[in-house]
Amino acid sequence: MIKYLGSKRTLIPVLEQLAVASEAKTALDLFTGTTRVAQCFKKLGLFVTAVDTASYSLAFAKTWIEFDGGVGQLQLEAAIDDLNKTTPEAGYFTQEFCVNARYFQPENGEFIDAVRNRIETEFKNSWMYFPLLTALILAADRVDSTTGIQMAFLKSWASRSFNRMQLRDPKLLAGGGKAIQADAVSLVSGLAPVDLAYLDPPYNQHRYFTNYHIWETLVRWDAPESYGIARKRIDSRETQTKSPFNSRKAMPEALEKLVRDVNAETLILSYNNESWLSRDDLIDICRVKGSVELIEFDFKRYIGSQIGIYNKAGQRVGNPGQKRNLELMVIAGDPKRVAKMKLVGKHQS
């Protein structure tokens, strides 16, 4: 799984137990991101619908959620082996992210360019299209030179950036699901009812569209005009690429609408103590779904908050962010089911 701000890797064990306690058969993962939570639900045998606006999230959801990995494995492995033999050739990706910026070593950028062109020309109409895109993103992530977000690259090359890129099997999952690329707030009222809905919206001003603009471009393969040191896509400046959840003013109303409109027997809302809303705010918003309980989890904060406070001479030039995060999980729905889920959650926290 790629390095991802806001990843719920540490919460997967408790989310698995909560899903079991909810007795759900169907689930909805809004703001699915890397699909880590959706994958957890699918492995439990739930039919999962994964939703996100990002093109790279659609690729992940098509690969791990919508596609039934019980078929076609040997064919996919053969395609990956063949793509790994591709002769590198510099193109847009190399120029933008290896020359104009330093996210990747040029030889790896040239490999990305060549492999991505082959995926587009040879596999566009194949079921393997999205799994191969996913394999390429995972391979690129293993050799990048960042702290995990693409708003900046390291001043000195990360040691992993010198490794030769190699595509690997993205390990497909058996079972079915559905992948949707859409705005959650606009879409949610039109979705089919589910037993369990998991909501993990952005909770501050940081935008995933810009934090992972390279993956967005790698999937779209549209060679956009870019700007700045980070070489962000020019459409980062457009209104349609901005979320109300990144606005202190707009976020509360958007969250209220989302919670009200989602058609689910049980709701899990994942949030963070760095958000613009308090615990009481979150509980009040979720009361529309029934009984409400809150579970808290204390975790070490994302490493990026500790980087960049010293200059090359070792002098302190800034202040680090907090070292710990408090993850908040609000459960809402039928009182008996919510009480059972809270009990399970507290044993995991």
C-alpha positions in Angstrom: 0.0 0.0 0.0 1.3 3.5 -0.9 2.4 6.0 1.7 -0.7 8.1 2.4 -1.6 10.9 4.7 -4.5 9.9 6.8 -4.1 6.2 6.2 -6.2 4.1 8.6 -3.6 1.2 8.7 -3.4 1.3 12.5 -7.2 1.3 12.8 -7.8 -1.7 10.6 -8.0 -4.3 13.5 -10.7 -2.3 15.3 -12.6 -1.5 12.1 -12.6 -5.2 11.3 -14.0 -6.0 14.8 -16.6 -3.2 14.5 -17.8 -4.5 11.1 -18.2 -8.0 12.5 -20.1 -6.7 15.5 -22.4 -4.7 13.2 -23.4 -7.9 11.5 -23.3 -6.1 8.2 -23.4 -7.8 4.8 -23.1 -4.7 2.7 -20.8 -1.6 3.3 -20.1 1.8 1.9 -16.6 3.4 2.1 -16.9 7.1 1.2 -13.6 9.0 0.7 -12.0 5.5 0.2 -8.5 6.9 -0.7 -6.2 3.9 -1.0 -9.2 1.5 -0.3 -7.5 0.1 2.8 -10.7 0.1 4.8 -12.8 -1.1 1.9 -10.4 -4.0 1.4 -10.8 -4.8 5.1 -14.5 -5.0 4.7 -14.3 -7.0 1.5 -12.0 -9.6 3.1 -14.7 -10.1 5.7 -17.1 -11.1 2.9 -19.1 -7.8 2.7 -20.1 -6.4 -0.7 -18.4 -3.0 -0.6 -19.0 0.2 -2.6 -15.9 2.4 -2.6 -16.3 6.1 -3.5 -13.7 8.9 -4.0 -13.1 11.8 -6.4 -9.5 10.9 -7.1 -8.6 9.1 -10.3 -5.9 7.1 -8.5 -8.5 6.0 -6.0 -10.7 4.8 -8.8 -7.8 2.7 -10.1 -7.3 1.2 -6.6 -11.0 0.5 -6.1 -11.4 -1.0 -9.6 -8.4 -3.3 -8.7 -9.1 -4.3 -5.2 -12.8 -3.8 -4.7 -14.8 -4.1 -7.9 -12.7 -6.8 -9.6 -13.1 -10.4 -8.5 -9.6 -11.6 -7.9 -10.5 -15.2 -8.0 -10.0 -15.2 -11.8 -7.3 -14.1 -14.3 -4.3 -14.2 -11.9 -1.9 -16.0 -14.2 -2.7 -13.6 -17.1 -2.0 -10.6 -14.9 1.3 -12.0 -13.7 2.4 -12.7 -17.3 1.5 -9.1 -18.2 3.5 -7.7 -15.3 6.5 -9.9 -16.2 6.4 -8.6 -19.7 6.1 -4.9 -18.7 9.1 -5.3 -16.4 11.1 -5.9 -19.6 10.1 -2.6 -21.1 12.9 -0.4 -22.5 12.9 2.9 -20.6 12.1 6.1 -22.7 11.9 9.6 -21.4 8.7 11.6 -21.8 6.4 14.0 -20.0 6.7 12.2 -16.6 10.5 12.2 -16.7 10.7 15.9 -17.7 8.2 17.0 -15.0 9.0 14.9 -12.1 12.7 14.0 -12.6 14.1 17.1 -14.4 11.9 20.0 -13.5 11.5 18.5 -10.0 13.3 15.7 -8.2 10.7 13.2 -7.1 12.2 10.3 -8.9 15.6 9.4 -10.3 15.6 9.9 -14.1 16.1 6.2 -15.0 13.0 5.3 -13.0 11.1 8.2 -14.5 12.0 6.9 -18.0 10.8 3.4 -17.0 7.5 4.9 -15.7 7.0 6.8 -19.0 7.6 3.7 -21.1 5.5 1.3 -19.1 2.6 3.8 -18.7 2.5 4.3 -22.5 2.4 0.5 -23.0 -0.5 0.2 -20.5 -2.4 2.8 -22.3 -1.9 1.4 -25.8 -2.0 -2.3 -25.1 -4.4 -2.7 -22.1 -6.8 0.2 -22.3 -9.8 -2.1 -23.1 -8.6 -5.0 -20.9 -9.7 -6.0 -17.4 -6.0 -5.7 -16.5 -5.9 -1.9 -17.2 -6.6 -0.8 -13.6 -4.6 -3.6 -11.9 -1.6 -2.7 -14.0 -2.0 1.0 -13.2 -2.1 0.1 -9.5 1.0 -2.0 -9.9 2.8 0.9 -11.5 1.8 3.4 -8.8 2.9 0.9 -6.1 6.3 0.4 -7.8 6.8 4.2 -8.2 5.9 4.8 -4.6 8.7 2.4 -3.5 11.3 4.5 -5.2 10.2 8.1 -4.7 12.1 10.8 -2.8 9.4 12.3 -0.6 8.2 12.2 2.9 5.0 10.7 1.7 3.2 13.6 0.1 3.9 15.3 -3.2 3.9 18.9 -2.2 7.7 18.8 -2.0 10.6 16.4 -2.6 13.6 15.8 -0.4 16.6 18.1 -0.8 18.9 15.0 -0.9 17.9 11.8 -2.7 16.2 9.2 -0.5 18.2 6.0 -0.4 15.2 4.1 -1.9 15.2 6.3 -5.0 18.3 4.6 -6.2 16.6 1.2 -6.4 15.6 -0.1 -9.8 11.8 -0.1 -10.3 10.0 -3.4 -10.6 6.3 -4.0 -10.9 4.8 -6.6 -8.6 1.5 -8.4 -8.4 -1.0 -6.1 -6.6 -2.6 -9.1 -4.9 -6.2 -9.1 -6.0 -9.0 -10.0 -3.6 -11.7 -12.6 -4.3 -15.3 -11.4 -4.2 -17.3 -8.5 -5.6 -17.8 -4.8 -5.0 -18.3 -1.5 -6.8 -16.0 1.4 -7.5 -17.4 4.9 -8.1 -15.5 8.1 -8.9 -17.7 11.0 -7.7 -18.2 13.7 -5.0 -19.5 12.0 -1.9 -21.9 14.8 -0.9 -23.5 15.0 -4.3 -23.7 11.2 -4.7 -24.7 9.8 -1.4 -28.4 10.4 -1.4 -28.7 8.4 -4.6 -26.8 5.3 -3.5 -28.5 2.1 -2.6 -29.1 1.3 1.2 -26.2 -0.4 3.0 -25.9 -2.1 6.4 -22.7 -0.2 7.3 -21.3 3.1 6.1 -17.8 4.3 6.9 -17.1 8.0 6.5 -13.5 9.3 6.6 -13.7 12.8 5.1 -10.8 15.3 5.0 -10.7 17.3 8.3 -8.5 20.3 7.6 -7.1 22.5 4.8 -4.8 19.9 3.3 -6.0 18.7 -0.1 -5.5 15.2 -1.4 -5.8 16.4 -5.0 -2.6 18.4 -4.5 -0.9 16.1 -2.0 -1.0 13.2 -4.5 -1.1 15.1 -7.8 1.6 12.8 -9.4 -0.6 9.8 -8.9 -3.6 11.7 -10.4 -1.5 12.5 -13.5 -0.1 9.0 -13.7 -3.6 7.6 -13.9 -5.2 10.3 -16.2 -2.0 10.4 -18.4 -3.1 13.7 -19.7 0.2 15.6 -19.6 -1.3 18.7 -17.9 0.3 22.1 -17.7 2.0 22.4 -14.3 3.4 25.1 -12.0 5.6 25.8 -9.1 8.5 23.8 -7.6 6.1 20.9 -6.8 5.0 20.9 -10.5 1.3 20.7 -9.5 -1.4 20.3 -12.1 -2.8 23.6 -13.3 -6.3 22.4 -12.6 -5.4 22.4 -8.9 -6.4 26.0 -9.0 -9.9 25.3 -10.4 -13.0 25.2 -8.1 -14.1 21.7 -9.1 -10.9 20.2 -7.7 -11.5 21.7 -4.2 -13.5 20.1 -1.5 -15.8 21.8 1.0 -14.2 19.6 3.6 -11.0 21.6 3.2 -12.8 24.8 4.1 -13.4 25.7 7.8 -16.5 27.6 6.8 -18.1 25.0 4.5 -17.1 21.8 6.2 -19.6 21.6 9.0 -22.6 22.0 6.7 -21.1 19.4 4.2 -20.6 16.9 6.9 -24.1 17.4 8.3 -25.6 16.8 4.8 -23.4 13.7 4.3 -24.4 12.1 7.6 -28.1 13.0 7.1 -28.3 11.7 3.5 -26.3 8.4 3.8 -28.7 5.5 3.8 -27.1 3.1 6.3 -28.3 1.1 9.3 -25.1 1.8 11.1 -22.6 4.7 10.6 -19.0 4.9 11.5 -17.5 8.4 11.3 -13.7 8.6 11.6 -12.2 11.9 12.5 -9.2 13.5 14.1 -8.5 15.9 17.0 -6.8 18.2 14.4 -10.2 18.9 12.8 -12.3 22.0 13.0 -15.0 20.2 14.9 -15.1 19.2 18.5 -16.2 15.8 19.9 -19.5 17.3 20.9 -20.0 18.7 17.4 -19.4 15.3 15.9 -21.8 13.6 18.3 -24.5 16.1 17.6 -24.2 15.7 13.9 -24.5 11.9 14.1 -27.5 11.9 16.4 -29.7 12.0 13.3 -28.8 8.3 12.8 -29.9 7.2 16.3 -27.9 6.2 19.3 -24.3 7.6 19.3 -21.1 6.5 20.9 -17.5 7.7 20.6 -14.3 5.8 20.8 -10.8 7.5 21.0 -7.4 6.1 19.9 -4.0 7.6 20.6 -1.4 7.2 17.8 2.0 8.5 16.8 1.5 11.4 14.3 2.5 11.3 10.6 6.3 11.6 10.3 6.1 14.7 8.0 5.2 16.8 11.0 8.6 16.2 12.5 10.7 16.9 9.4 12.2 20.2 8.3 12.7 21.9 11.7 16.5 21.8 11.4 18.7 23.3 8.7 21.7 21.6 7.1 24.0 22.9 9.9 21.8 21.2 12.5 20.3 24.5 13.7 16.7 24.6 14.7 14.8 26.8 12.4 11.2 25.8 13.1 8.9 24.0 15.5 7.7 20.4 15.2 4.0 19.6 15.1 2.4 17.4 17.8 3.9 14.0 18.1 0.6 12.2 18.9 -2.8 12.2 17.2 -6.1 11.4 18.8 -8.3 9.5 16.3 -12.0 9.8 17.0 -14.5 7.2 15.9 -18.2 8.0 16.2 -20.6 5.1 15.9 -24.3 5.8 15.3 -27.4 3.7 14.7 -29.6 1.1 16.5 -28.9 1.4 20.3 -28.3 -2.3 20.9 -26.0 -2.7 17.9 -24.1 0.5 18.7 -23.6 -0.6 22.3 -22.2 -3.9 21.1 -19.8 -2.2 18.7 -18.6 0.2 21.4 -17.8 -2.6 23.7 -15.7 -4.3 20.9 -14.0 -1.0 20.1 -13.0 -0.2 23.6 -11.3 -3.6 23.9 -9.2 -2.6 20.8 -8.3 0.9 21.8 
